[in-house]
Amino acid sequence: MELHVSNPYYFSVILVLIGLFLGLIIGGWFSSKLTDVGPKIKKESKESTAFLMGINYLLSNDHDHAIEEFTKAVQINSNTVETYIALGNLFRSKGEVGRAIRIHKSIILRPTIDKETKIQALYNLGLDFKKAGFIKMAISSFEEVIDNDSFRLDAYIQLEELYEEINEWEKAYTIQQRVSALRKTNDNNVLAHIQTELGKSYFADNDIKSAKETFKKAISLDPNCIDALIHLGDICLSQKDYTGAISTWKRVTKISPPLTHLVYGRLEKAYSVKDKSNDFEEFLKKSSKEDKNNSHIHFALAEYLYKRGDIKEAMEEFRSVIRINPASIDARKELGRILIASGKRDELISEYQDLLNILDMPEKRFRCQRCGFELENIEWKCPQCLKWDTIIPKELEDR
């Protein structure tokens, strides 16, 4: 029989249940050798049969019948706590969270339950609450797990995700530090993002001093944290520290050229306030030469040239964008507007025909390197797999 289990969780459930099944068989064999316990063996045989049927159904992805057989098994022997835990988890995986919660709660309340089993039941109860959307109760369950076992990594991971979900960034930071310590990994990029989110919350509360300090702390943890650099530059600009803002945003252009479009508007504003627009133009032209295949740089330069009235050069830069990224609707749209305004009918028709040829090209510009989720705009944390720093411009995948 081939094993087809797409969900890693179901695979772990199967392993546990197979272990329990073997334990029943071995236990029954030894019992038969030691004493005359015919009725007991008969009962264990029924339980073993239910177990085996449940495992077969689970292997066949027939979860309804699997639950039915496991339920029979626990009705025959209500002392098989591990079976109850697995059954509760199976209910949760099917969306029957209420039943899962009742099962895991009943296990925790058993007076004779051992500590390790109780901790596992508490952890599973936390997962039940999390799936049901009862965030505070989920947090309480995972905290109780950690109170009983301070090395329980999976509980810390769940807690950190929940604190992020409810924007409790200081607690998320503390828990992430513990996760990194237990894993023995350097997760400074994640810690930097958490600090950046904390800084944003300070900024939203108009606590500019704390926000600035927090963004600086994020950058000290990870000098390449673009989100922190952008927001630190924003604070510098609001405090009229134009030189500081420009130097901070320029760091973004060095760290990740494909993401420098995030700071071009900001840089233009800072240079304009300093009455140094020519310096901004020089910066854009230099950047476009240093990174000739960066469509974002050429687009920013094209927009600047167009606003300045240099139509011919602007058209050339928009065409450079299209050459690098034929799917750039924005560049084609701006070029079309220029051609309409200039009355260049033949060129406009040609561009329109090219546009029709690329309409089937993908519109999403960014992709998560971990789960493949695609987005139109950059996100520092993937909305699907919830991992930090996994999303990059799709154009980089071909380089």
C-alpha positions in Angstrom: 0.0 0.0 0.0 1.4 3.4 -1.0 1.4 6.2 1.5 -0.2 9.4 0.1 -0.3 12.1 2.8 0.0 15.6 1.6 -0.4 17.3 5.0 2.6 16.9 7.3 0.3 17.2 10.2 -1.7 14.1 9.1 1.5 12.2 8.7 2.5 12.9 12.3 -0.9 11.8 13.5 -0.6 8.6 11.6 2.8 7.9 13.2 1.4 8.5 16.7 -1.6 6.2 16.0 0.6 3.5 14.5 2.8 3.6 17.6 -0.3 3.3 19.8 -1.6 0.4 17.7 1.7 -1.5 18.1 1.6 -0.8 21.8 -1.8 -2.3 22.1 -0.7 -5.4 20.2 2.4 -5.9 22.2 0.7 -5.1 25.5 -2.1 -7.6 24.7 0.5 -10.3 23.9 2.3 -9.9 27.2 -0.9 -9.8 29.1 -2.0 -13.1 27.5 1.3 -14.7 28.5 1.1 -13.6 32.2 -2.6 -14.1 33.1 -5.9 -15.5 31.9 -7.5 -12.3 30.8 -9.7 -13.5 28.0 -12.3 -10.7 28.2 -9.7 -8.1 28.4 -7.8 -9.4 25.4 -11.1 -9.5 23.5 -11.7 -5.8 24.4 -8.2 -4.8 23.4 -8.7 -6.7 20.1 -11.8 -4.7 19.3 -9.9 -1.5 20.2 -7.0 -2.6 18.0 -9.4 -3.3 15.1 -10.9 0.2 15.4 -7.4 1.7 15.5 -6.3 -0.2 12.4 -9.5 0.8 10.5 -9.0 4.4 11.5 -5.4 4.4 10.3 -6.5 2.9 7.0 -9.1 5.6 6.5 -6.6 8.3 7.4 -4.2 6.9 4.8 -7.0 7.1 2.3 -7.7 10.7 3.2 -11.2 9.7 4.4 -11.2 11.7 7.6 -14.8 11.3 8.4 -14.6 7.5 8.6 -11.2 7.9 10.4 -12.8 10.0 13.1 -15.6 7.4 13.4 -13.2 4.5 14.0 -11.0 6.4 16.4 -14.2 7.4 18.3 -15.0 3.7 18.6 -11.5 3.0 19.9 -11.8 5.6 22.7 -15.3 4.4 23.6 -13.9 0.9 24.1 -10.9 2.2 26.1 -11.5 5.7 27.5 -8.1 5.7 29.2 -6.1 6.0 26.0 -5.4 9.7 26.4 -3.1 10.0 23.4 -5.9 8.8 21.2 -8.1 11.5 22.5 -5.4 14.1 21.8 -5.0 12.8 18.2 -8.8 12.7 17.8 -9.1 16.3 19.0 -6.4 17.4 16.5 -8.2 15.6 13.7 -11.5 17.5 14.6 -9.6 20.8 14.5 -8.1 20.0 11.1 -11.6 19.5 9.8 -12.8 22.8 11.2 -14.8 21.2 14.1 -13.0 23.4 16.6 -15.7 23.3 19.2 -15.4 19.5 19.5 -11.6 19.7 19.5 -11.7 22.2 22.4 -14.0 20.0 24.5 -11.8 17.0 24.0 -8.6 18.8 24.9 -10.2 20.5 27.9 -11.5 17.1 29.2 -8.0 15.7 29.0 -6.5 18.6 31.0 -9.1 18.1 33.7 -8.2 14.5 34.3 -6.8 14.1 37.8 -4.4 11.3 37.0 -2.9 12.7 33.8 0.9 13.0 33.7 2.6 16.4 33.3 4.0 15.8 29.8 0.6 14.7 28.4 -1.1 17.7 30.1 1.4 20.1 28.5 0.7 18.6 25.1 -3.0 18.9 25.6 -2.6 22.5 26.6 -0.6 23.2 23.5 -3.2 21.6 21.3 -5.9 23.6 23.1 -4.0 26.7 22.2 -4.0 25.7 18.5 -7.8 25.1 18.9 -8.3 28.6 20.2 -6.1 30.1 17.6 -8.0 28.4 14.8 -11.3 29.6 16.3 -10.0 33.1 16.5 -10.0 33.3 20.3 -6.6 35.0 20.4 -6.5 35.9 24.1 -7.4 32.3 25.1 -4.8 30.9 22.7 -2.2 33.2 24.2 -3.2 32.1 27.7 -2.8 28.4 26.7 0.6 28.8 25.1 1.8 30.9 28.1 0.7 28.1 30.4 2.6 25.6 28.3 5.8 27.7 28.6 5.2 28.1 32.4 5.4 24.3 32.6 8.1 23.8 30.1 10.4 26.8 29.4 12.1 25.1 26.5 8.9 24.4 24.5 10.0 26.0 21.2 6.8 25.4 19.3 4.8 27.3 22.0 7.1 30.3 21.8 6.7 30.3 18.0 2.9 30.3 18.3 3.0 33.1 20.9 5.3 35.3 18.8 2.9 34.9 15.8 -0.1 35.8 17.9 1.6 38.9 19.5 2.4 40.1 16.0 -1.2 39.5 14.9 -2.5 41.8 17.7 0.3 44.3 17.3 1.9 43.6 20.7 5.3 44.4 19.3 7.3 44.6 22.6 6.0 41.2 23.7 6.6 39.8 20.2 10.2 41.1 20.4 10.9 39.4 23.7 9.4 36.1 22.6 11.4 36.2 19.3 14.6 36.7 21.3 13.7 33.5 23.2 12.9 31.7 19.9 16.3 32.7 18.5 18.1 31.5 21.7 16.4 28.1 21.6 17.1 27.7 17.9 20.6 29.1 18.3 20.0 31.1 15.1 20.7 34.8 14.2 17.3 36.3 13.5 18.3 39.9 13.7 16.5 40.7 10.5 13.2 39.6 12.1 14.0 41.4 15.4 14.7 44.5 13.3 11.3 44.3 11.6 9.6 43.9 14.9 11.4 47.0 16.2 10.4 48.9 13.1 6.7 48.0 13.6 7.0 49.2 17.2 8.6 52.4 15.9 5.6 52.9 13.6 3.2 52.5 16.5 5.2 55.2 18.4 5.1 57.4 15.4 1.3 56.9 15.0 0.9 58.0 18.7 3.0 61.1 17.9 5.9 59.9 20.1 8.5 61.0 17.7 11.5 60.6 20.1 10.7 57.0 20.9 9.9 56.2 17.2 13.3 57.6 16.1 15.2 55.7 18.8 13.3 52.5 17.9 14.1 52.9 14.2 17.7 53.4 15.0 17.7 50.2 17.1 16.2 48.3 14.3 19.0 49.5 11.9 21.6 48.6 14.5 20.2 45.0 14.6 20.0 44.9 10.8 21.7 47.6 8.8 19.9 46.4 5.7 16.4 46.9 7.2 14.9 49.0 4.4 11.6 49.6 6.1 13.4 51.1 9.2 15.6 53.3 7.0 12.7 54.7 5.1 10.8 55.6 8.2 13.9 57.1 9.9 14.4 59.3 6.8 10.7 60.4 7.2 11.4 61.5 10.7 14.5 63.4 9.6 12.5 65.2 7.0 9.8 66.1 9.4 12.5 67.6 11.7 13.9 69.5 8.8 17.1 67.5 8.8 17.2 67.3 5.1 20.8 66.1 4.8 20.1 63.3 7.3 17.0 62.3 5.3 18.8 62.2 2.0 21.8 60.2 3.4 19.4 57.7 5.0 17.3 57.2 1.9 20.4 56.9 -0.3 21.4 53.9 1.8 18.3 52.2 0.5 19.5 52.7 -3.1 22.8 50.9 -2.3 21.2 48.1 -0.3 18.5 47.1 -2.8 18.5 49.0 -6.1 15.2 47.2 -7.3 13.5 48.8 -4.3 14.8 52.3 -4.6 11.6 53.4 -6.2 10.3 53.5 -2.6 12.5 56.5 -1.8 12.7 58.4 -5.1 9.7 60.6 -4.3 11.1 61.3 -0.9 14.5 62.1 -2.2 13.0 64.5 -4.8 11.1 66.3 -2.1 14.2 66.6 0.2 16.4 67.9 -2.7 13.6 70.4 -3.7 13.3 71.8 -0.2 17.1 72.2 -0.1 16.8 73.9 -3.5 19.1 71.4 -5.1 16.9 69.8 -7.8 19.9 69.6 -10.1 21.6 67.3 -7.6 18.6 65.0 -7.6 18.7 64.8 -11.4 22.4 64.1 -11.3 21.8 61.4 -8.7 19.1 59.7 -10.9 21.3 59.8 -14.0 24.2 58.3 -12.1 22.1 55.6 -10.6 20.6 54.7 -14.0 24.1 54.3 -15.4 25.3 52.2 -12.5 22.3 49.9 -12.7 21.3 49.9 -16.3 18.7 47.1 -16.0 16.8 48.6 -13.1 13.5 49.7 -14.6 12.5 51.6 -11.4 15.4 53.9 -11.7 14.7 54.7 -15.4 11.0 55.2 -14.6 11.9 57.7 -11.8 14.2 59.5 -14.1 11.6 59.6 -16.9 9.0 61.1 -14.6 11.5 63.7 -13.4 12.5 64.7 -16.9 8.9 64.9 -18.0 7.9 67.2 -15.1 10.9 69.3 -16.0 9.7 69.6 -19.6 12.4 67.5 -21.3 10.0 65.4 -23.3 12.4 63.8 -25.7 14.7 62.4 -22.9 11.6 61.4 -20.9 10.3 59.3 -23.8 13.7 57.6 -24.1 13.7 56.7 -20.5 10.1 55.3 -20.6 11.2 53.2 -23.6 14.2 52.0 -21.5 11.7 50.9 -18.9 9.6 49.0 -21.4 12.8 47.4 -22.9 13.8 46.1 -19.4 10.3 45.2 -18.3 7.8 44.8 -21.2 4.9 44.2 -18.7 5.3 47.7 -17.2 1.8 49.1 -17.8 2.7 52.3 -16.0 5.6 53.1 -18.4 3.4 52.3 -21.4 0.6 54.5 -20.1 2.9 57.5 -19.5 4.5 57.0 -22.9 1.1 56.9 -24.5 0.1 60.1 -22.8 3.2 61.9 -24.2 2.5 60.6 -27.7 -1.1 61.7 -27.6 0.0 65.2 -26.4 2.6 65.3 -29.1 0.2 64.2 -31.8 2.5 61.3 -32.8 -0.3 59.1 -34.2 1.8 56.5 -35.9 4.0 55.9 -32.9 0.9 55.8 -30.7 -0.6 53.0 -32.8 2.6 51.1 -32.7 2.7 51.3 -28.9 -0.9 50.3 -28.6 -0.2 47.2 -30.7 2.7 46.3 -28.4 0.4 46.8 -25.4 -2.1 44.3 -26.8 0.7 41.7 -27.1 1.7 42.0 -23.4 -1.8 42.0 -21.8 -1.6 38.3 -20.9 1.7 38.9 -19.0 1.5 38.6 -15.2 0.6 41.8 -13.4 2.0 40.9 -10.0 5.5 42.4 -9.5 6.6 40.7 -6.3 6.8 37.0 -5.2 7.5 35.3 -1.9 10.5 33.1 -2.2 9.2 30.7 0.5 5.6 30.0 -0.5 5.3 31.6 -4.0 2.6 34.1 -3.0 2.5 37.0 -5.5 1.8 40.7 -4.7 1.4 43.9 -6.6 3.3 45.9 -4.0 6.2 45.1 -1.7 5.5 43.7 1.8 8.2 43.0 4.4 6.2 40.1 5.8 4.4 37.6 3.5 0.7 37.7 4.1 0.4 34.0 3.3 3.3 32.2 5.0 3.9 35.0 7.6 7.7 35.0 7.1 9.8 38.2 7.1 12.1 39.2 4.2 10.9 36.5 1.8 9.4 38.8 -0.9 11.5 40.1 -3.7 10.8 41.8 -7.1 10.1 39.1 -9.7 12.6 40.7 -12.0 15.4 39.5 -9.7 14.4 35.9 -10.1 15.7 35.9 -13.7 19.0 37.6 -12.8 
